[in-house]
């Protein structure tokens, strides 16, 4: 059962973007991590790099996120 999707970010404060655009709320917040509603977890790159023990390859296009939106027109307005 899928519980969370983790996105590596440069600054966990990007959570404001997900709140403004998707209406996600912060559920758990730690120094370099934030758990948001809908199972989205943000983790700062330095922590992820440390856990991997290797460099991160940015912009490798190896993933895709899919969001469902009931009111597509309202969502498109928020993108502007």
C-alpha positions in Angstrom: 0.0 0.0 0.0 1.5 3.3 -1.1 1.6 5.7 1.9 3.8 8.6 0.7 5.6 10.1 -2.2 8.9 11.8 -1.4 10.2 14.8 -3.4 13.7 16.0 -2.8 13.8 19.8 -2.7 16.5 22.4 -2.1 14.5 24.1 0.6 11.6 22.5 2.5 9.9 25.9 2.7 8.7 25.1 -0.9 5.7 23.6 1.0 4.0 27.0 0.6 3.9 26.3 -3.2 2.0 23.0 -2.6 -0.4 24.7 -0.2 -1.2 27.6 -2.6 -1.5 25.4 -5.7 -3.0 22.2 -4.4 -4.4 23.2 -1.0 -2.1 20.7 0.8 -1.6 21.3 4.5 1.5 20.5 6.6 0.9 17.5 8.8 4.4 16.8 10.2 7.2 19.2 10.2 10.9 18.6 11.1 13.9 20.7 10.3 14.7 19.3 6.8 11.4 17.4 6.2 7.8 18.2 5.9 4.9 15.7 5.6 1.9 17.2 3.8 -1.7 16.0 3.3 -2.3 13.5 0.5 0.9 11.7 1.4 3.4 14.1 0.0 6.7 14.3 1.8 9.4 17.0 1.1 13.0 16.3 2.1 15.9 18.7 1.6 18.5 17.5 -0.8 21.4 17.4 1.7 19.6 14.9 3.9 18.7 12.8 0.8 22.2 12.9 -0.5 23.5 11.8 2.9 21.1 8.9 3.1 22.1 7.8 -0.4 25.8 8.3 0.1 26.1 9.6 -3.4 25.4 12.6 -5.5 21.9 13.5 -6.7 21.2 13.7 -10.4 18.9 16.7 -10.8 16.4 17.0 -13.7 16.8 13.4 -14.8 13.1 13.2 -15.6 12.9 9.7 -14.1 9.5 10.3 -12.4 6.1 11.8 -12.9 3.6 13.1 -10.4 -0.1 12.7 -11.1 -2.7 14.8 -9.3 -6.5 14.6 -9.5 -8.4 17.9 -9.5 -12.2 18.1 -9.3 -12.3 21.7 -10.5 -9.8 21.9 -13.3 -10.7 25.5 -14.3 -10.1 26.8 -10.7 -6.8 24.9 -10.7 -5.7 26.4 -14.0 -6.5 29.9 -12.5 -4.1 29.2 -9.6 -1.3 28.4 -12.1 -1.5 31.9 -13.6 
